[in-house]
Each structure stands twice: as structure tokens, then as C-alpha cells.
């Protein structure tokens, strides 16, 4: 499994878009003191002081459930990508092979008339293959085919670093097979969760009706799906438990895996899926595989055919006719997330193209938006943050000399991927056919699966990127001990080459610091400099570390997310630790950069005040109540308000910069600090 710490008609219709839809966003996203709500005391609620005017002026769009500065930046990037795709869509002889792929993929997705005409014909191959299964012994072959198309059926199979030998890529089997976002959705007994399950079953039934089934039959089929998925969920780990690498690393032989669930012939699956031969693999959750044995036995072959048929249509819904798209949105968008309207088709198609052909599009995107100069500026800032983190590690009083030495070794070994890959991925074997939207998606999924599986048994290649360069995100991977900062995030309001150092260190600087700190949070700290799962701490230092992270867990666990639902302090612990450490080392890096000089105030704000505003500025956001409930269960990140106020309330430097009284609401009386 992957550990990161974290965005979806003919061509004539494209040109017929309204002027409003066609226009690119023009709002100035750069920070200004005019954005501040000066009626709010920053010592009472800094988030409201920094963000309430922005949130009031930027309500959640009807096609969104969350709207914040990350989304705002990603939206601007979508217009750039759409322009790239539209130009590539023009079918002319001079197009390169890559232009043909991205252009025809996008054109096919945008061609609503063709999608309606094809209907569900592309799925008929799936349904005929499923119907032809004569016994449960044939399930592995069918699941191979569905996995290749991108359906999440029964379990997951992938490649990844060996936690105990991170330089090698091994096979891995993981939990899977659920239609709802997490196992807890199947078991929570509060009123809203019970009602959501009823609506999920109704949604599944409606999708079967759209496939042509009689309503009474569809109701029975939906119940079968729910029964199987609930059974699978019983053996699955929750999101909080999955954050612990010790709980998701179990290296077994192929024979040991086979013994866990004899009802499913993994040998047949591995032979057919196209993976290289291997003798051992990581079985993330052996109990899930053991439980899978009982679920396979407990249900009839017809039940399993129903389950497979459901996941085939569920995975394909975005590329099917409007009736399927709308029903899919009604449950997963409106009901589950509180989104009012379906996103415009072009935005969905840009998202699908990003997902399936990201590095092809990314090569053009980088040429237009980033380049070598941006990479050099960012690397310089990363260097300043790494220096500050090293100073912080050396200065903390709770850590002993032996552990500090190991921590410095790990920090020194962190590698940086900035802007875009040094080696671009090759898509030459992927066939994209104009007019075959769903087929293109399925072939792209198969191509991606084979790309990942071919890595099994090979040395780790750190040049491989986890996502395309237009992504608005940044990550740390503990098994590779590296950080990734794509070009998509290295723009205002995160980084602004026209802004002062203080604002940039508070924005992208603190985000860089956040990712570096992930190497030393409750999860990342379990991996050494080489990315191996190894305890490099002394027992006393580990105890001190756990006491300090426990403080953060309790602090954020007291914050209310929505209604009476509080944050899960343990689920969000890694991100909250990284926020607190990241901003602190950004502050240190700024002081190092200023070298004892105090710049003149800008717009009446000191450099230190502007650093903290740079931090708050990137987390301004609004969420629907529905998505807030969902994210409490599945998202390891705290809401923007808690990321801002929770972090700042722990910093004496913030209190001093804004002259807050010792008893002010923005001063945590039991301040937490790890780094």
C-alpha cells in the first residue's frame, strides 16, 4: 500500500460553451491586508480574522462540497489543462502520438451524444463474462479482468516498497471491495449513518434498474450487495488503524497467503493478472483475507455474480449515459457530500484525463507554467527549511544525543522531487480510440495496473512520481524518505514571487516544513533514513515523543467538526504534528533568512505577523455539513480552521507577534510541542 500525507457532445459543443463558462478566473488571489476582518481580534480567533472575509466572498460553488484556497488554485489549473486538451483535440495529421492520446481521450469524454448512443454496450462484455461463470473456482479469473478495468472488487493487488527492505518493490494484497468510502460506514449506529446505509442500498437498486432489471429484482440484488460488502467490511481495518505501518505489514509467502483463504485461488489470480513471478508479498491485513474465505463460502454463485455486476457498473458510472451519471451523483455527491450540482462536463473530463494521462498532459503544462527557474527557487527554500529543521532537532531538550544523531542522518537523506519528474512516463502502449470514452478509461486503467505490477521484483526507482505535476498537493513518502512538490502548488497564494519572504515562508515554506516534519511524526518516525520500518529511537526518547504527540492528539480531538461530532485526534495526529512542526521551522527559516534584520512593516504588518497570515491564508475554506461528517471518518487532515487556530495557539512566537494576553482564546494553556 502507498503512504502519502493529501483532486474529476462533440467538439462543436466545446466551442459553444457560454462566455461565462469559457472565461478563465480573473480574481486576484494574492494576499492583501484588505482581506483581513479587522472587526475580529486576532487573539480571539485568528482564522476568522484572516479568513472570514474570504469565505464570505467565496461561497461554496453549487458543484462543490468544499471550497478553499487549494480548490481555487486547482480550478485555475483546470482552465490551463482544458486549453491544452482542446488544442490537442483538433484532429489533424500533424499531431504527435501524445497529442493524439490526450486529445482523443478528451474529445471522446466530451462527446455526450456518442456516449448516449453507445449506452451500456461497452459493459455487455463484462456482464456476459460474469454470467458465464460456472463455479466459484472461476472467480479469480473474472476478478483479474475487473481489476484491470479499475473495479474495486473483493481485494486490492498492487506493488510497493518492502517496509523492511525499502530499496525493493514487492507485491502486496490489501483490503478492498467496498462501495462506500470506509468500513465504518457499514457499522456506525447513529441515526445519520443508519439512514445513509438505507440510501446506499436504494442507490444500488436504482443502478440495477437503469441496467434494465425489474424493480423488485433490483431491490433484492441491492440487498445482496450490501450483505456481501458488510461481510467484507467486518474483516477490514478502519482508517485510524491503517495509519500504523506495523498493522499493515505482514510479509508472507505465496503459500501462506493461499492458506488464509483456500476458497479463492490466488495462484490463478497471480498467473492471469500479468504480475512477474514472486515468492513472497506483503499481505496488509491477513485477517481481511481470512474473513474473505467465510464471505465467499456464505454466498451463492448467483450472489457473487450480482456483486461483480454491481461493481462493474459502479466503476464505469462516470462514462455512462446521463441517467447513470446523475444517479451516481445523487448519492455520492448530493447525499454523501452535500454537493448541490453536478460539475460541468468539461471539468469532469479534465479530471479524468488528468487521472489517466497525467504525465502526458503534465509535460505541456510544465512548459507553460513552471520551468527550470521555478524549480531552482523552490529548491533554495527547501534547503532553508531543511537547515531550520536540523537546528530544531539539535535544540529540543526532550531528545537524547543518540536519537538526535539518527534523526539528523534521516534528515540529511531526504530527497526532493520538485515541479515535475526528471523521467517522464511512457504511454506508448496505451491505445486511445476516439469515440470510445468508457473503453479508453478501461484501457488506461489496465495500462496503469500493468505499469505498477511490472515493478514487482525490481529496485525502487525514486524518479517515479505519485501524481502528475499539475496536482495541487504535496507529499512525503516514508518508504522513500522523500518529498514531492509538483508545479501545481508552487503558485499564489502558496508561493508568490512578488511577495515578501515572510508571506512565502508562512505559505509554501510552512507546507514544505509540514512535509519534512512528516518524516518525524507518529507514522514517519517509524521509518529510518533508507525508508525501512526500523526502530531507531532509544526507549526513553520514544516515551517522551509519545507523550508529546499524545498532547496533540487530545488537543485536536476536542475540536468539533460539525454538530456534536468531534475530530478523531488519532486519525489526524500525523497531519497535526506536521502542521505544528512545519510552521515552527518555517518561522525559524525566516529568522535565518532575515539574519537579525527587521524589515519595515508592509501594509502595517510586521514580518512575523505576515508569516502567520501566510499560514492562515492557504487554509481558508468552507465545507458542507455532509462532507464534514464524511471527512471526520476518512480524512487524516483537520479542517482549515483547526489547522490554523490549533497550530498557532501552541506557539509563543504567535502570541508575541500579535501581543496576545496570556489568557486569550488563541493561547493554548497546555501548549503542545513535538518539533
C-alpha positions in Angstrom: 0.0 0.0 0.0 1.1 3.6 -0.5 1.7 6.1 2.3 1.3 9.7 1.5 0.2 12.7 3.6 -3.3 14.8 0.7 -8.4 16.4 -6.5 -12.7 14.9 -11.5 -21.2 16.3 -27.3 -19.0 16.7 -29.9 -16.1 19.2 -30.2 -18.6 21.7 -31.5 -20.2 21.8 -28.1 -16.8 22.9 -26.6 -16.8 26.0 -28.8 -20.4 26.6 -28.0 -19.8 26.9 -24.2 -21.2 30.2 -22.8 -18.8 33.1 -22.4 -19.1 32.9 -18.7 -18.1 29.2 -18.7 -15.3 29.8 -21.2 -13.7 32.7 -19.3 -10.8 31.9 -17.1 -10.9 33.0 -13.4 -9.6 36.6 -13.1 -9.8 37.3 -9.4 -6.5 38.5 -7.8 -5.5 35.7 -5.4 -2.6 37.4 -3.9 -2.7 38.4 -0.2 -3.7 41.9 0.8 -4.4 43.4 4.2 -7.8 44.3 2.7 -8.6 40.6 3.1 -8.5 40.8 6.9 -11.6 41.1 9.0 -10.4 43.8 11.4 -13.6 43.6 13.4 -12.2 40.3 14.8 -9.5 40.3 17.4 -6.7 38.0 16.1 -6.1 36.9 19.6 -9.6 35.6 19.9 -10.0 33.8 16.6 -7.2 34.2 14.1 -8.9 32.1 11.5 -11.9 34.4 11.5 -9.6 37.4 11.4 -7.6 36.1 8.4 -10.3 34.1 6.5 -13.9 35.2 7.3 -13.9 37.9 4.6 -12.5 35.4 2.0 -15.1 32.8 2.9 -17.9 35.3 2.8 -16.8 36.5 -0.7 -16.1 33.0 -1.9 -19.1 30.8 -1.1 -19.1 27.1 -1.9 -19.9 26.7 -5.6 -23.0 24.6 -6.3 -20.9 21.9 -7.8 -18.6 21.6 -4.8 -18.8 20.3 -1.3 -15.6 22.0 -0.1 -14.2 25.3 -1.3 -10.9 26.7 -0.2 -7.6 28.2 -1.4 -6.4 24.7 -2.6 -9.6 24.3 -4.7 -9.3 27.8 -6.0 -5.8 27.1 -7.3 -6.7 23.7 -8.7 -9.6 25.4 -10.5 -7.2 27.8 -12.2 -5.1 24.9 -13.2 -8.1 23.2 -14.8 -8.5 26.0 -17.3 -4.9 25.7 -18.3 -5.3 21.9 -18.8 -8.6 22.4 -20.7 -6.8 24.7 -23.1 -4.1 22.0 -23.6 -6.7 19.3 -24.2 -8.8 21.4 -26.6 -5.9 22.2 -28.8 -4.8 18.5 -28.8 -8.4 17.5 -29.7 -8.2 19.1 -33.1 -7.9 16.0 -35.4 -5.1 17.0 -37.8 -2.2 15.0 -39.3 0.5 17.0 -37.5 -0.5 15.8 -34.0 2.1 13.9 -32.1 1.3 10.4 -30.6 0.9 12.0 -27.2 -1.3 14.8 -28.5 -3.5 12.2 -30.2 -3.9 10.3 -26.9 -4.8 13.2 -24.7 -6.9 14.9 -27.5 -8.9 11.9 -28.4 -9.4 10.9 -24.8 -10.8 14.4 -24.0 -12.9 14.6 -27.2 -14.4 11.2 -26.5 -15.3 12.2 -23.0 -16.9 15.4 -24.1 -18.9 13.7 -26.8 -22.2 13.3 -24.9 -24.2 12.3 -27.9 -21.8 9.4 -28.6 -21.9 8.3 -25.0 -25.7 8.3 -25.0 -25.8 6.3 -28.3 -23.4 3.7 -27.0 -25.3 3.4 -23.8 -24.2 0.4 -21.8 -22.9 -1.7 -24.7 -19.3 -1.4 -23.6 -20.4 -3.1 -20.3 -22.1 -6.0 -22.1 -18.7 -7.8 -22.4 -18.4 -7.6 -18.6 -21.9 -8.8 -18.0 -21.6 -11.7 -20.4 -18.4 -12.8 -18.9 -19.9 -12.6 -15.4 -22.9 -14.5 -16.4 -20.7 -17.3 -17.9 -19.1 -18.1 -14.6 -20.0 -21.7 -13.7 -18.5 -22.0 -10.3 -16.8 -20.0 -7.5 -13.5 -21.5 -8.7 -13.7 -19.3 -11.7 -14.0 -16.1 -9.6 -10.2 -15.3 -9.7 -10.1 -15.1 -13.5 -13.1 -12.8 -13.6 -11.8 -10.6 -10.8 -8.5 -10.3 -12.8 -10.5 -8.8 -15.7 -12.5 -6.4 -13.5 -9.4 -5.2 -11.6 -7.8 -4.4 -14.9 -10.7 -2.2 -15.8 -10.5 -0.3 -12.5 -13.2 -2.0 -10.5 -12.6 -2.3 -6.7 -13.7 -6.0 -6.3 -13.1 -8.2 -3.2 -9.5 -7.1 -2.5 -6.7 -4.9 -3.9 -3.5 -6.1 -5.6 -0.6 -3.7 -6.3 3.1 -3.2 -5.9 5.0 -1.2 -3.3 8.2 -0.8 -1.3 9.0 -3.6 1.1 8.8 -1.9 4.5 11.8 -3.9 5.8 13.8 -3.5 2.6 12.6 -0.3 1.0 15.0 -0.5 -1.9 13.0 -3.3 -3.3 9.5 -3.3 -4.8 7.3 -6.3 -3.8 3.7 -7.4 -4.5 1.1 -6.5 -2.0 -2.5 -7.6 -1.3 -4.8 -5.2 0.6 -8.4 -4.9 1.7 -11.0 -3.7 -0.8 -14.3 -4.5 -2.4 -16.5 -1.8 -0.7 -18.8 0.7 -2.4 -18.8 3.2 0.4 -15.7 5.1 1.5 -14.7 3.2 4.6 -15.6 0.1 6.7 -17.1 2.3 9.4 -19.9 3.3 7.1 -21.3 -0.2 7.4 -21.4 -0.3 11.2 -21.9 3.1 12.8 -25.3 3.1 14.6 -26.1 6.8 14.8 -29.2 7.9 13.1 -27.5 9.6 10.2 -25.3 6.6 9.5 -28.3 4.2 9.5 -30.2 6.5 7.1 -27.1 6.7 4.8 -26.9 2.9 4.6 -30.6 2.8 3.5 -29.9 5.4 0.9 -26.9 3.5 -0.4 -29.0 0.3 -0.8 -31.6 2.4 -2.6 -28.9 3.8 -4.9 -27.6 0.4 -5.8 -31.1 -0.8 -6.6 -31.7 2.2 -8.9 -28.5 1.5 -10.8 -29.7 -2.1 -11.4 -33.0 -0.7 -12.6 -31.1 1.5 -15.1 -29.4 -1.6 -16.3 -32.9 -3.0 -17.2 -33.7 -5.1 -14.1 -37.2 -5.3 -12.7 -37.5 -3.0 -9.6 -38.3 -6.0 -7.2 -35.3 -7.9 -8.6 -33.1 -4.8 -8.2 -34.2 -4.4 -4.6 -33.2 -8.0 -3.9 -29.9 -7.5 -5.7 -29.1 -4.4 -3.7 -29.6 -6.3 -0.5 -27.2 -9.0 -1.7 -24.6 -6.3 -2.5 -25.0 -4.7 1.0 -24.7 -8.1 2.7 -21.5 -9.0 0.9 -19.9 -5.6 1.4 -20.9 -5.6 5.1 -19.3 -9.1 5.5 -16.1 -7.9 3.8 -16.1 -4.7 6.0 -16.1 -6.9 9.1 -12.6 -8.0 8.3 -11.3 -4.6 7.3 -9.3 -2.2 9.4 -10.5 1.4 10.0 -8.6 4.4 8.7 -7.0 5.2 12.0 -5.6 1.7 12.4 -4.3 1.7 8.9 -2.1 4.7 9.7 0.1 2.4 11.8 2.6 0.7 9.4 3.1 -2.1 11.9 -0.5 -3.1 11.4 -0.4 -3.2 7.6 2.9 -5.0 7.1 2.8 -8.8 7.1 5.3 -10.4 4.7 4.1 -13.9 3.8 5.0 -16.5 1.3 2.6 -17.2 -1.6 1.7 -20.5 0.1 0.9 -18.7 3.4 -1.4 -16.3 1.6 -3.2 -19.2 -0.1 -3.7 -21.0 3.2 -5.5 -17.9 4.6 -8.4 -18.2 2.1 -8.5 -21.6 0.2 -11.8 -20.6 -1.2 -10.1 -18.1 -3.5 -7.3 -19.4 -5.7 -4.7 -16.7 -5.5 -2.3 -18.7 -7.7 -4.7 -18.5 -10.6 -5.2 -14.8 -10.0 -1.5 -14.0 -9.9 -0.9 -16.0 -13.1 -3.6 -14.2 -15.0 -3.1 -10.7 -13.7 0.2 -10.3 -15.5 2.5 -9.8 -12.5 6.0 -11.2 -12.6 6.6 -14.3 -10.6 7.3 -13.8 -6.9 7.6 -16.0 -3.8 6.6 -13.5 -1.1 4.5 -10.5 -0.7 3.0 -8.0 1.8 -0.5 -9.1 2.9 -1.5 -5.8 4.5 -4.3 -7.4 6.6 -4.3 -11.2 6.9 -7.5 -11.0 9.0 -9.3 -9.5 6.0 -8.2 -12.4 3.8 -9.2 -14.9 6.4 -12.6 -13.3 6.7 -12.9 -13.2 2.9 -12.9 -17.1 3.0 -16.0 -17.1 5.1 -17.8 -14.5 2.9 -17.1 -16.4 -0.3 -18.5 -19.6 1.3 -21.5 -17.9 2.8 -22.9 -16.6 -0.5 -24.1 -18.4 -3.6 -22.6 -18.1 -7.0 -25.5 -16.0 -8.1 -24.9 -13.6 -5.2 -21.3 -13.2 -6.3 -22.4 -12.5 -9.9 -24.7 -9.8 -8.6 -21.9 -8.3 -6.6 -19.5 -8.3 -9.6 -22.1 -6.8 -11.8 -22.7 -4.0 -9.4 -19.0 -3.1 -9.1 -18.6 -3.2 -12.9 -21.3 -0.6 -13.3 -20.2 1.3 -10.2 -16.7 1.7 -11.6 -17.9 2.8 -15.0 -20.7 5.2 -14.0 -18.9 8.4 -14.9 -18.6 7.3 -18.5 -22.1 6.0 -19.0 -25.2 7.9 -20.2 -26.6 10.8 -18.2 -29.1 8.7 -16.3 -26.3 6.7 -14.7 -24.1 9.8 -14.1 -26.9 11.6 -12.4 -27.9 8.7 -10.2 -24.3 8.2 -9.2 -24.0 11.9 -8.3 -27.3 12.0 -6.4 -25.9 9.5 -3.9 -22.1 10.1 -3.8 -22.4 13.9 -4.5 -25.6 15.2 -3.0 -26.4 12.7 -0.3 -22.9 11.8 0.9 -21.1 15.2 0.4 -23.9 17.8 0.3 -22.9 19.0 -3.2 -25.9 20.7 -4.9 -25.0 20.4 -8.6 -23.0 18.1 -10.9 -19.8 19.7 -12.1 -19.8 20.9 -15.7 -18.8 18.1 -18.1 -15.6 19.7 -19.2 -14.3 19.9 -15.7 -15.1 16.2 -15.1 -13.4 15.3 -18.4 -10.3 17.3 -17.5 -10.2 15.5 -14.2 -10.5 12.1 -15.9 -7.8 13.0 -18.4 -5.5 14.2 -15.5 -6.1 10.9 -13.8 -5.5 8.6 -16.8 -2.9 10.5 -18.8 -1.5 12.9 -16.2 2.2 12.8 -17.2 1.5 13.3 -20.9 -0.6 16.4 -20.1 2.0 17.4 -17.5 4.8 17.8 -19.9 2.9 20.5 -21.8 1.6 22.1 -18.5 5.1 22.4 -17.1 6.4 24.1 -20.3 3.7 26.7 -19.9 3.7 27.3 -16.2 6.9 26.4 -14.4 10.3 25.7 -15.9 13.7 25.5 -14.5 13.7 28.9 -12.7 10.7 27.9 -10.6 12.4 24.7 -9.7 15.6 26.5 -8.5 13.7 29.0 -6.4 11.8 26.2 -4.7 14.9 24.1 -4.0 16.5 27.1 -2.3 13.6 27.4 0.0 13.6 23.6 0.7 17.3 24.0 1.7 16.4 26.8 4.1 13.7 24.6 5.7 15.9 21.6 6.0 18.6 23.7 7.7 16.0 25.0 10.2 14.6 21.5 10.9 18.2 20.3 11.6 18.6 23.2 14.1 15.3 22.4 15.7 16.2 18.7 16.1 19.5 19.7 17.7 17.8 22.1 20.1 14.9 20.1 21.5 15.6 19.3 25.1 13.5 16.1 25.3 15.6 14.1 22.8 18.9 12.4 23.7 22.1 12.6 21.7 21.9 9.1 20.2 18.4 9.6 18.8 19.3 13.1 17.6 22.2 11.7 15.7 19.9 9.2 13.9 17.3 11.9 13.2 20.0 14.1 11.6 21.1 11.1 9.4 17.5 10.7 8.3 17.0 14.4 7.6 20.2 14.5 5.6 19.0 11.6 3.5 15.7 13.2 2.5 15.5 13.7 -1.3 13.3 16.3 -3.0 11.2 16.0 -6.1 10.3 19.5 -7.2 8.0 20.7 -10.0 8.0 17.7 -12.4 9.6 14.3 -13.0 13.1 14.0 -14.3 11.9 10.9 -16.2 8.5 11.1 -17.9 6.3 8.0 -18.0 6.0 6.2 -21.4 2.4 5.7 -22.5 3.2 4.4 -26.0 1.5 1.0 -25.4 -1.8 2.6 -24.4 -4.4 2.7 -27.1 -6.9 5.6 -27.1 -9.8 5.4 -29.6 -11.8 8.5 -30.5 -15.4 7.9 -29.7 -14.9 5.2 -27.1 -15.0 7.1 -23.8 -15.5 4.1 -21.4 -13.2 1.9 -23.4 -10.4 4.5 -23.2 -10.9 4.6 -19.4 -10.8 0.9 -19.1 -7.7 0.5 -21.2 -6.0 3.4 -19.3 -6.8 1.5 -16.0 -5.3 -1.7 -17.4 -2.2 0.1 -18.7 -1.7 1.7 -15.3 -2.2 -1.6 -13.4 0.4 -3.3 -15.6 2.8 -0.3 -15.2 2.6 -0.8 -11.4 2.8 -4.6 -11.4 5.8 -4.7 -13.7 7.8 -3.1 -10.8 7.4 -6.2 -8.6 10.8 -7.7 -8.0 12.7 -4.6 -9.3 14.7 -2.0 -7.4 12.9 1.1 -6.2 13.1 4.0 -8.7 12.7 7.3 -6.9 12.2 9.1 -10.2 8.7 7.7 -10.4 6.2 10.3 -9.3 3.0 9.6 -7.3 0.8 12.1 -9.3 1.1 14.5 -12.3 2.8 17.9 -12.0 -0.4 20.0 -12.2 -1.6 18.5 -9.0 -2.3 21.0 -6.2 -0.8 18.9 -3.4 2.5 18.0 -1.7 3.5 14.7 0.0 6.1 12.9 2.0 6.7 9.2 1.4 8.3 7.5 4.4 9.3 4.3 2.5 11.3 6.5 0.1 12.2 9.3 2.5 11.4 12.0 0.0 9.1 14.9 -0.5 7.2 15.7 -3.7 6.2 19.3 -4.6 4.5 19.5 -8.0 4.4 22.6 -10.1 0.6 22.9 -9.5 1.0 24.1 -5.9 4.0 26.3 -6.5 1.9 29.3 -7.3 -0.1 32.1 -5.4 -1.4 32.0 -2.8 1.1 29.3 -1.7 4.2 30.8 -3.4 4.3 34.3 -4.9 7.5 35.6 -6.4 6.1 39.2 -6.0 5.6 38.7 -2.2 7.9 39.3 0.7 9.8 36.4 2.3 7.6 36.4 5.4 4.4 35.7 3.4 6.1 33.0 1.3 7.7 31.3 4.3 4.2 31.3 6.0 2.6 29.8 2.9 4.7 27.4 0.8 7.5 27.4 3.4 5.3 26.1 6.1 3.9 23.5 3.7 7.4 22.4 2.8 8.2 22.3 6.5 5.0 20.2 7.1 6.1 17.6 4.6 9.6 17.4 6.1 8.1 17.0 9.5 6.1 14.0 8.3 9.4 12.2 8.4 9.3 12.6 12.2 5.6 12.3 13.0 4.0 9.3 14.7 4.0 7.4 11.4 7.1 8.6 9.6 9.2 8.3 12.7 8.9 4.5 12.5 11.0 4.5 9.2 14.7 5.1 9.0 16.8 7.1 6.6 16.6 4.4 3.9 12.9 4.1 4.2 12.9 0.9 6.2 10.5 0.1 9.0 13.0 0.1 11.8 13.0 1.5 15.4 15.9 4.0 15.6 14.8 5.6 18.9 16.0 5.0 22.4 13.2 3.7 24.7 13.3 6.9 26.8 13.2 9.2 23.8 10.3 7.2 22.3 8.4 7.6 25.5 9.0 11.4 25.5 7.9 11.6 21.9 4.7 9.7 22.5 3.8 12.0 25.5 4.2 15.0 23.2 2.2 13.5 20.3 -0.5 12.5 22.8 -0.9 16.2 23.8 -1.6 17.0 20.1 -4.0 14.0 19.8 -6.0 15.2 22.8 -6.0 18.9 21.7 -7.4 18.3 18.2 -9.7 15.5 19.5 -11.5 18.2 21.5 -12.3 20.3 18.4 -15.9 20.0 17.0 -16.1 19.3 13.3 -19.8 19.6 12.8 -22.9 19.4 15.1 -21.8 17.2 18.0 -19.2 15.3 16.0 -15.6 15.8 17.1 -12.4 15.3 15.2 -10.6 12.0 15.5 -7.4 13.1 17.2 -5.6 9.8 16.5 -6.6 9.7 12.8 -5.4 13.3 12.3 -2.3 13.1 14.6 0.3 12.9 11.8 -1.1 15.9 9.9 -1.5 17.9 13.0 2.0 17.1 14.2 3.3 18.1 10.8 1.4 21.4 10.8 2.8 22.3 14.2 6.3 21.4 13.3 6.2 22.8 9.7 5.1 26.3 10.8 7.7 26.4 13.6 10.6 25.5 11.3 9.2 28.0 8.7 9.4 30.6 11.4 13.0 29.6 12.2 13.9 29.6 8.5 12.5 33.1 8.1 14.6 34.4 11.0 17.7 32.8 9.5 16.9 34.5 6.2 16.4 37.9 7.8 19.7 37.4 9.6 18.8 39.7 12.5 17.4 42.5 10.4 13.8 43.6 10.9 12.1 44.6 7.6 9.9 47.6 7.5 6.2 46.7 8.1 4.1 46.1 4.9 0.5 47.3 5.0 1.0 47.9 8.7 2.0 44.3 9.4 5.4 43.1 10.7 7.3 40.3 9.0 6.4 37.9 11.8 2.7 38.8 11.6 2.8 38.3 7.9 4.3 34.9 8.3 1.4 33.8 10.4 -1.0 35.4 7.9 0.7 33.5 5.1 -0.1 30.3 7.0 -3.7 31.1 7.6 -4.3 32.4 4.1 -3.7 29.0 2.5 -6.2 27.2 4.8 -9.2 29.4 4.3 -12.1 27.2 3.3 -15.8 26.3 3.7 -17.4 22.8 3.8 -20.9 21.4 3.7 -22.1 19.7 6.8 -22.4 16.4 4.9 -18.8 16.3 3.7 -17.6 17.4 7.2 -19.2 14.3 8.6 -17.7 12.1 5.9 -14.2 13.6 6.3 -14.2 13.0 10.1 -14.2 9.3 9.3 -11.8 9.1 6.3 -9.6 12.2 6.2 -6.4 12.4 8.2 -6.4 16.2 7.8 -8.1 18.6 10.2 -10.5 21.3 8.8 -8.8 24.6 7.9 -10.0 26.5 11.0 -8.4 23.9 13.3 -5.2 23.7 11.2 -4.8 27.4 11.7 -6.0 28.1 15.3 -4.8 24.8 16.7 -1.3 25.3 15.4 -1.0 29.0 16.3 -2.4 28.5 19.8 0.7 26.3 20.6 3.2 28.9 19.5 4.6 31.5 21.9 6.0 33.3 18.9 2.5 33.9 17.6 1.3 35.3 21.0 4.3 37.7 21.0 3.8 38.8 17.4 0.2 39.8 18.0 0.6 40.9 21.6 -2.0 38.5 22.9 -2.7 38.3 26.6 -1.7 35.1 28.3 -5.4 34.2 28.8 -6.5 34.9 25.2 -8.5 32.2 23.4 -5.7 31.9 20.9 -3.3 30.9 23.6 -3.4 27.2 24.5 -2.9 27.0 28.3 -1.4 23.5 27.8 0.6 24.2 24.7 1.7 21.2 22.7 5.0 20.8 21.0 6.9 17.9 19.4 9.1 19.8 16.9 
